[in-house]
Amino acid sequence: MKNISTSWEKVYDQTGFMFSFAKSLECALAVSPWNNVIGNVTASSGFAFRMWVSETLCPSATSIWDFNQQKRWIENSGLKCSYAGRYWGQENIEKEKQKEAIAIIKKSIDSGSPAVVWNIGMPEWGLITGYDNKSQVFQTLSITGEGEMAFADLGKQEIPILSVITFTDLTERSYKEVFQGTVKFAISHLKGNEPNENTSGLAAYDLLLKHFDPSVQDELTWNHEYFLGTYAPLKYYAWKFFEKMNQPELAELYQSVYEDWINAFNQINKEIDVMEKRTEISKFLTAAYKTEQEAVEIMERVCDITSDGEF
């Protein structure tokens, strides 16, 4: 048995709902040999800026994007990665891709870094932290805690697609390259240039605000809490990234965005009537929306790039 000891406590997540892909990346990086990467991987991969919202506030909207882009996005941070994926309609390569994924997972764990994997205990992202060749079992850390999964079940759980990414080394990527790549990802997503079936980027604010309109009479639900709690912590990583990159204007703006999202999230559990909660949530989200719009304008100016650039 080979196993890497880690826990979610290594990741800053004030709401407990942080986007599970980003949370898994941060947790894996924290115990890997490459934890001195230039920028936090949540921001430098662009995921600190990504938001997806569905009309019905279905939680699955937060995990629908082009998985094939993961390797390139994450490598912007200065990490080298390995990736294995198999999706809908690709049953003909299921065994081949599962074998490939098992190999890169084992190699990653042997090198001291957990693997980030889709759907290891429930349809969210988590970590594979160890393996036992004799029993053909992985050790896992899902958002619900530690567990086990048979090698044969990899990519064949409740939502049977395969997506595995691992860190393999560092590159010589400079601070300037990491910063400019991150800003390009941020602008492209926030301005709607990353295609997605759900509402994304800055447009997600408009859809969320409809759900929190004070005139809406239905109760606030777990889905409302989930969306606020999923994206609020990501803004923290954007704030800290810009601090590290010595961009005080952007850091101050994203500190404000983060605080507004956290304040909106905190309204869910306050003992006030639903109408008042919705009014407060809408106020905080509207403020964050305006601030993030301002941040996009500054990012475009700072990097002298346009929203037409490659995402």
MOGIMO-V667881 format. One record per residue. N is the residue number from 0. RES is the residue in one small letter. SS is DSSP state (H for helix, E for strand, C for the rest). OMEGA is omega in radians with two decimals (* if undefined). D_FIRST is the distance of its C-alpha to the first C-alpha in whole Angstrom. Layout:
# MOGIMO-V667881
{{N:RES:SS:OMEGA:D_FIRST} {N:RES:SS:OMEGA:D_FIRST}}
This chain:
# MOGIMO-V667881
{{0:m:C:3.01:0} {1:k:E:-3.07:4} {2:n:E:3.10:6} {3:i:C:-3.12:10} {4:s:C:3.08:13} {5:t:C:3.10:16} {6:s:C:3.13:18} {7:w:H:3.13:22} {8:e:H:3.13:24} {9:k:H:-3.07:23} {10:v:C:3.08:26} {11:y:C:-3.10:29} {12:d:C:-3.01:30} {13:q:C:-3.07:33} {14:t:C:-3.03:34} {15:g:C:-3.12:30} {16:f:C:-3.02:31} {17:m:C:3.11:30} {18:f:C:-2.92:30} {19:s:H:3.10:26} {20:f:H:3.13:26} {21:a:H:3.14:27} {22:k:H:3.11:25} {23:s:H:3.09:22} {24:l:H:-3.12:23} {25:e:H:-3.12:24} {26:c:H:3.11:21} {27:a:H:-3.11:19} {28:l:H:-3.08:21} {29:a:H:-3.10:22} {30:v:C:-3.11:18} {31:s:C:3.06:18} {32:p:C:-3.04:20} {33:w:C:-3.07:23} {34:n:C:3.06:24} {35:n:C:3.12:27} {36:v:C:-2.99:28} {37:i:C:-3.10:32} {38:g:C:3.09:32} {39:n:C:-2.98:30} {40:v:H:3.11:29} {41:t:H:3.12:30} {42:a:H:-3.00:34} {43:s:H:3.00:33} {44:s:C:3.14:32} {45:g:C:-3.03:35} {46:f:C:3.04:33} {47:a:C:-3.06:35} {48:f:C:-3.04:38} {49:r:C:3.08:37} {50:m:C:3.03:38} {51:w:E:-3.12:39} {52:v:E:3.09:41} {53:s:C:-3.13:42} {54:e:C:-3.08:45} {55:t:C:-3.06:44} {56:l:C:3.07:41} {57:c:C:-3.10:38} {58:p:H:-3.12:35} {59:s:H:3.13:34} {60:a:H:-3.09:36} {61:t:H:-3.10:34} {62:s:H:3.08:31} {63:i:C:3.04:34} {64:w:C:-3.12:34} {65:d:C:-3.10:34} {66:f:H:-3.13:30} {67:n:H:3.14:31} {68:q:H:-3.02:32} {69:q:H:-3.08:29} {70:k:H:-3.10:28} {71:r:H:-3.13:31} {72:w:H:-3.09:32} {73:i:H:-3.13:29} {74:e:H:3.02:30} {75:n:C:-3.09:33} {76:s:C:-3.04:31} {77:g:C:3.08:30} {78:l:E:2.91:27} {79:k:E:-3.07:26} {80:c:E:2.89:24} {81:s:E:-3.09:22} {82:y:E:3.01:23} {83:a:E:-3.12:23} {84:g:E:3.05:25} {85:r:E:-2.93:27} {86:y:C:-3.13:30} {87:w:C:3.08:32} {88:g:C:-3.12:34} {89:q:C:-3.11:32} {90:e:H:-3.12:30} {91:n:H:3.12:31} {92:i:H:-3.08:28} {93:e:H:-3.09:26} {94:k:H:3.14:24} {95:e:H:-3.10:24} {96:k:H:3.08:23} {97:q:H:3.10:20} {98:k:H:3.11:19} {99:e:H:-3.12:20} {100:a:H:3.13:18} {101:i:H:-3.14:15} {102:a:H:-3.10:15} {103:i:H:3.06:16} {104:i:H:3.14:14} {105:k:H:3.14:11} {106:k:H:3.14:14} {107:s:H:-3.14:14} {108:i:H:3.08:11} {109:d:H:-3.12:11} {110:s:H:3.07:14} {111:g:C:-3.11:14} {112:s:C:3.06:15} {113:p:C:3.08:14} {114:a:E:3.10:16} {115:v:E:-2.93:19} {116:v:E:3.08:19} {117:w:E:2.90:22} {118:n:C:3.11:22} {119:i:C:3.09:19} {120:g:C:3.05:20} {121:m:C:-3.06:24} {122:p:C:3.00:26} {123:e:C:3.08:25} {124:w:E:3.10:23} {125:g:E:-3.08:20} {126:l:E:2.84:16} {127:i:E:-3.00:13} {128:t:E:-3.11:11} {129:g:E:3.11:7} {130:y:E:3.11:6} {131:d:E:-3.10:4} {132:n:C:-3.10:7} {133:k:C:-3.11:8} {134:s:C:-3.12:9} {135:q:C:-3.07:10} {136:v:E:3.00:9} {137:f:E:2.90:9} {138:q:E:-3.03:9} {139:t:E:2.98:13} {140:l:E:3.09:16} {141:s:E:-3.14:19} {142:i:C:3.09:22} {143:t:C:3.09:22} {144:g:E:-3.10:19} {145:e:E:3.13:15} {146:g:E:3.12:14} {147:e:E:3.08:12} {148:m:E:3.11:14} {149:a:E:3.06:13} {150:f:H:-3.04:14} {151:a:H:-3.12:17} {152:d:H:-3.13:18} {153:l:C:-3.13:18} {154:g:C:-3.07:21} {155:k:C:-3.13:23} {156:q:C:-3.01:23} {157:e:C:3.00:26} {158:i:C:-2.87:28} {159:p:C:2.95:26} {160:i:C:-3.05:26} {161:l:E:3.04:23} {162:s:E:-3.09:23} {163:v:E:3.06:20} {164:i:E:-3.13:21} {165:t:E:3.03:19} {166:f:E:-3.11:21} {167:t:E:-3.09:21} {168:d:E:3.01:24} {169:l:E:3.01:27} {170:t:C:3.08:30} {171:e:C:-3.12:34} {172:r:C:-3.06:35} {173:s:C:3.07:38} {174:y:H:-3.12:38} {175:k:H:-3.13:41} {176:e:H:3.12:39} {177:v:H:-3.12:37} {178:f:H:-3.09:40} {179:q:H:3.09:42} {180:g:H:3.14:39} {181:t:H:-3.13:38} {182:v:H:3.10:41} {183:k:H:3.09:42} {184:f:H:-3.08:39} {185:a:H:-3.12:40} {186:i:H:-3.09:44} {187:s:H:3.13:43} {188:h:H:-3.05:41} {189:l:H:3.13:44} {190:k:C:2.99:47} {191:g:C:-3.09:45} {192:n:C:3.03:45} {193:e:C:-3.03:41} {194:p:C:-3.13:42} {195:n:C:-3.13:40} {196:e:C:3.11:42} {197:n:C:3.09:42} {198:t:E:-3.02:44} {199:s:E:3.10:42} {200:g:C:-3.12:43} {201:l:C:3.13:46} {202:a:H:3.12:47} {203:a:H:3.11:44} {204:y:H:-3.12:46} {205:d:H:-3.12:49} {206:l:H:3.09:47} {207:l:H:-3.12:46} {208:l:H:3.07:49} {209:k:H:3.14:51} {210:h:H:-3.12:48} {211:f:C:3.10:49} {212:d:C:-3.11:53} {213:p:C:-3.13:55} {214:s:C:3.13:57} {215:v:C:-3.00:54} {216:q:C:-3.06:54} {217:d:C:-3.12:51} {218:e:C:2.99:48} {219:l:C:-3.02:45} {220:t:C:3.07:42} {221:w:H:3.13:38} {222:n:H:3.08:39} {223:h:H:3.14:41} {224:e:H:-3.11:39} {225:y:H:-3.09:36} {226:f:H:3.09:38} {227:l:H:-3.10:39} {228:g:H:-3.14:36} {229:t:H:-3.04:34} {230:y:H:-3.12:36} {231:a:H:-3.10:37} {232:p:H:-3.13:34} {233:l:H:-3.13:34} {234:k:H:3.07:38} {235:y:H:-3.10:36} {236:y:H:3.03:34} {237:a:H:3.12:37} {238:w:H:-3.07:39} {239:k:H:3.08:37} {240:f:H:-3.12:37} {241:f:H:3.02:40} {242:e:H:-3.11:41} {243:k:H:-3.13:38} {244:m:C:3.11:40} {245:n:C:3.08:44} {246:q:C:-3.00:45} {247:p:H:-3.13:47} {248:e:H:3.12:49} {249:l:H:3.10:46} {250:a:H:3.14:44} {251:e:H:3.13:46} {252:l:H:-3.11:47} {253:y:H:2.96:43} {254:q:H:3.12:43} {255:s:H:3.11:46} {256:v:H:3.14:44} {257:y:H:-3.11:41} {258:e:H:3.11:43} {259:d:H:3.11:45} {260:w:H:3.13:42} {261:i:H:3.11:41} {262:n:H:3.08:44} {263:a:H:3.13:44} {264:f:H:-3.08:41} {265:n:H:3.12:42} {266:q:H:-3.06:45} {267:i:C:-3.05:43} {268:n:C:3.11:43} {269:k:C:-3.12:46} {270:e:C:3.06:49} {271:i:C:-3.08:51} {272:d:C:-3.03:53} {273:v:H:3.13:51} {274:m:H:-3.12:54} {275:e:H:3.09:54} {276:k:H:-3.12:50} {277:r:H:3.12:51} {278:t:H:-3.12:53} {279:e:H:3.12:51} {280:i:H:3.13:48} {281:s:H:3.13:50} {282:k:H:-3.11:52} {283:f:H:3.14:49} {284:l:H:3.11:47} {285:t:H:3.11:51} {286:a:H:3.13:51} {287:a:H:3.12:47} {288:y:H:-3.13:48} {289:k:H:-3.13:51} {290:t:H:-3.12:49} {291:e:H:3.01:47} {292:q:H:3.10:50} {293:e:H:-3.13:51} {294:a:H:3.11:48} {295:v:H:3.12:48} {296:e:H:-3.14:51} {297:i:H:3.13:50} {298:m:H:3.11:47} {299:e:H:-3.12:49} {300:r:H:-3.09:52} {301:v:H:-3.08:49} {302:c:H:3.13:48} {303:d:C:3.08:51} {304:i:C:-3.14:49} {305:t:C:-3.14:50} {306:s:C:3.12:48} {307:d:C:-3.08:49} {308:g:C:3.13:46} {309:e:C:3.10:43} {310:f:C:*:41}}
